[in-house]
Amino acid sequence: MENVIVELIVAANLTGAALMQDVKTELPLLNVDENYKPVEMVPGEQDAAKVPQSAKVIVIRGAVEESDMAKLKQLDKVLHVWTDGKAEAF
């Protein structure tokens, strides 16, 4: 499993448990990190046109099988996926 940060489009009215349930339904490939509170973001210029007025952009954390990474990136509601590297002391 690869730890990832995912930027995605969700309905603007979703919060709390309803938001997390929607994310799990929309992104079945992602094992959502329940301890990471979703962060609302302003979409970048290149993504703004993809976000409907009735939606918002959030960032969540989770894990995905390496073999499913490309599939996750291709989902309509997913704007970006980044590998979430582990920070260690040096």
KOLLO-316090 format. One line per 4 residues: for each residue x, y, z of N, C-alpha, C. Coordinates in Angstrom, 2 decimals. Layout:
X/Y/Z/X/Y/Z/X/Y/Z | ...
END
This chain:
0.85/-1.19/0.00/0.00/0.00/0.00/0.89/1.24/0.00 | 0.44/2.22/-0.76/1.14/3.49/-0.88/0.32/4.56/-0.18 | 0.93/5.30/0.76/0.24/6.41/1.41/0.17/7.57/0.43 | -1.02/8.18/0.33/-1.23/9.26/-0.63/-2.06/10.39/-0.02
-1.91/11.56/-0.63/-2.76/12.71/-0.37/-3.56/12.91/-1.65 | -4.89/13.05/-1.52/-5.76/13.14/-2.69/-6.54/14.45/-2.63 | -6.49/15.21/-3.73/-7.29/16.42/-3.88/-8.49/16.05/-4.74 | -9.69/16.28/-4.22/-10.87/15.84/-4.95/-12.04/16.80/-4.80
-12.99/16.63/-5.71/-14.20/17.45/-5.75/-15.31/16.71/-5.01 | -15.99/17.42/-4.10/-17.13/16.86/-3.37/-18.26/17.88/-3.35 | -19.45/17.44/-3.02/-20.59/18.36/-2.91/-20.33/19.37/-1.80 | -20.64/20.62/-2.06/-20.35/21.71/-1.11/-21.08/21.57/0.22
-22.22/20.91/0.22/-23.01/20.80/1.45/-22.59/19.65/2.36 | -21.63/18.84/1.95/-21.21/17.70/2.77/-20.19/18.10/3.82 | -20.40/17.60/5.04/-19.46/17.81/6.14/-19.46/16.57/7.02 | -18.49/16.47/7.88/-18.44/15.42/8.89/-18.57/14.01/8.35
-19.40/13.21/9.01/-19.58/11.80/8.66/-20.14/11.62/7.25 | -21.04/12.52/6.84/-21.61/12.42/5.49/-20.54/12.62/4.43 | -19.61/13.53/4.68/-18.51/13.77/3.76/-17.63/12.53/3.66 | -17.28/11.96/4.79/-16.41/10.78/4.79/-17.09/9.59/4.10
-18.39/9.42/4.31/-19.12/8.34/3.65/-19.13/8.54/2.15 | -19.33/9.78/1.71/-19.32/10.08/0.28/-17.95/9.78/-0.33 | -16.89/10.17/0.36/-15.53/9.91/-0.14/-15.29/8.41/-0.27 | -15.69/7.64/0.72/-15.50/6.19/0.67/-16.30/5.56/-0.48
-17.49/6.09/-0.73/-18.32/5.58/-1.83/-17.72/5.94/-3.18 | -17.28/7.17/-3.33/-16.74/7.66/-4.60/-15.34/7.13/-4.90 | -14.57/6.83/-3.86/-13.19/6.37/-4.03/-12.97/5.00/-3.39 | -13.61/3.96/-3.93/-13.48/2.64/-3.30/-12.05/2.08/-3.33
-11.20/2.60/-4.20/-9.81/2.14/-4.27/-8.96/2.67/-3.12 | -9.47/3.72/-2.45/-8.71/4.39/-1.41/-9.12/3.92/-0.03 | -8.15/3.54/0.78/-8.38/3.23/2.19/-8.19/4.56/2.93 | -9.29/5.24/3.22/-9.26/6.59/3.78/-8.73/6.58/5.22
-7.82/7.50/5.51/-7.28/7.68/6.86/-8.32/8.44/7.68 | -9.02/7.75/8.56/-10.10/8.34/9.37/-9.57/9.39/10.35 | -8.28/9.35/10.67/-7.71/10.28/11.64/-7.25/11.60/11.00 | -7.30/11.67/9.68/-6.88/12.89/8.96/-8.13/13.68/8.63
-8.25/14.85/9.20/-9.42/15.70/8.95/-9.31/16.30/7.55 | -10.35/16.15/6.70/-10.32/16.73/5.36/-10.09/18.24/5.43 | -9.28/18.74/4.51/-8.96/20.17/4.46/-9.55/20.74/3.18 | -10.35/21.80/3.33/-10.93/22.45/2.15/-9.87/23.33/1.50
-9.82/23.27/0.16/-8.82/24.01/-0.60/-9.49/24.88/-1.66 | -8.78/25.90/-2.09/-9.20/26.68/-3.25/-8.52/26.01/-4.45 | -9.29/25.63/-5.47/-8.65/24.96/-6.61/-7.70/25.90/-7.34 | -6.64/25.34/-7.88/-5.70/26.12/-8.67/-6.36/26.59/-9.96
-5.73/27.54/-10.63/-6.29/28.09/-11.87/-6.58/27.01/-12.90 | -5.69/26.02/-13.02/-5.86/24.98/-14.02/-7.02/24.04/-13.69 | -7.48/24.03/-12.44/-8.56/23.13/-12.03/-9.89/23.84/-11.77 | -9.89/25.14/-11.67/-11.10/25.89/-11.28/-12.29/25.60/-12.19
-12.07/25.46/-13.48/-13.17/25.21/-14.41/-13.78/23.82/-14.24 | -13.06/22.91/-13.61/-13.56/21.55/-13.40/-14.50/21.45/-12.20 | -14.52/22.47/-11.36/-15.28/22.43/-10.11/-16.60/23.17/-10.27 | -17.73/22.44/-10.22/-19.05/23.09/-10.33/-19.32/24.04/-9.17
-20.22/24.98/-9.36/-20.60/25.93/-8.30/-21.13/25.22/-7.06 | -21.74/24.07/-7.25/-22.34/23.33/-6.14/-21.35/22.39/-5.45 | -20.06/22.59/-5.70/-19.04/21.69/-5.15/-17.92/22.48/-4.47 | -17.09/21.73/-3.77/-15.88/22.29/-3.16/-14.75/21.30/-3.36
-13.54/21.73/-3.10/-12.36/20.88/-3.24/-11.80/20.61/-1.86 | -11.50/19.35/-1.59/-10.89/18.98/-0.32/-9.64/18.14/-0.58 | -8.82/18.05/0.45/-7.66/17.18/0.43/-7.83/16.18/1.56 | -7.63/14.90/1.25/-7.71/13.85/2.25/-6.46/12.98/2.17
-6.29/12.15/3.18/-5.15/11.23/3.23/-5.68/9.81/3.22 | -4.92/8.92/2.62/-5.31/7.52/2.62/-4.20/6.65/2.07 | -4.56/5.44/1.74/-3.60/4.49/1.18/-4.27/3.77/0.02 | -3.47/3.46/-0.99/-3.97/2.79/-2.19/-2.95/1.74/-2.62
-3.43/0.65/-3.16/-2.52/-0.35/-3.72/-1.76/0.30/-4.87 | -0.48/0.04/-4.96/0.33/0.62/-6.03/-0.26/0.30/-7.40 | -0.80/-0.89/-7.54/-1.39/-1.30/-8.83/-2.67/-0.53/-9.17 | -3.29/0.14/-8.17/-4.52/0.91/-8.39/-4.28/2.41/-8.49
-3.02/2.85/-8.36/-2.71/4.28/-8.36/-3.19/4.96/-9.64 | -2.93/4.39/-10.79/-3.34/4.99/-12.07/-4.87/5.07/-12.16 | -5.56/4.05/-11.69/-7.03/4.06/-11.71/-7.57/5.18/-10.82 | -6.97/5.36/-9.65/-7.39/6.41/-8.72/-7.24/7.78/-9.38
-6.12/8.00/-10.04/-5.86/9.29/-10.68/-6.83/9.58/-11.82 | -7.42/8.56/-12.41/-8.32/8.73/-13.55/-9.78/8.99/-13.15 | -10.12/8.84/-11.88/-11.50/9.06/-11.45/-11.90/10.52/-11.65 | -13.14/10.74/-12.10/-13.62/12.07/-12.44/-13.47/13.10/-11.32
-13.74/12.72/-10.11/-13.72/13.67/-9.00/-12.32/13.93/-8.45 | -11.35/13.16/-8.87/-9.98/13.32/-8.38/-9.24/14.34/-9.23 | -8.71/15.38/-8.58/-7.93/16.38/-9.29/-6.45/16.02/-9.30 | -5.93/15.60/-8.13/-4.51/15.28/-8.02/-4.30/14.20/-6.96
-3.25/13.43/-7.13/-2.83/12.43/-6.15/-1.32/12.60/-5.95 | -0.90/12.72/-4.69/0.52/12.83/-4.38/0.90/11.72/-3.40 | 2.09/11.20/-3.57/2.63/10.25/-2.61/2.90/10.98/-1.31 | 2.49/10.40/-0.19/2.68/10.99/1.13/3.86/10.29/1.79
5.03/10.83/1.57/6.23/10.24/2.14/6.27/10.30/3.65 | 6.96/9.37/4.22/7.08/9.32/5.67/8.26/10.20/6.10 | 8.00/11.13/6.99/9.07/12.01/7.50/9.76/11.31/8.66 | 11.07/11.29/8.60/11.84/10.67/9.67/12.95/11.61/10.12
13.32/11.48/11.36/14.42/12.29/11.90/15.72/11.88/11.22 | 16.64/12.83/11.13/17.93/12.49/10.53/19.05/12.75/11.45
END
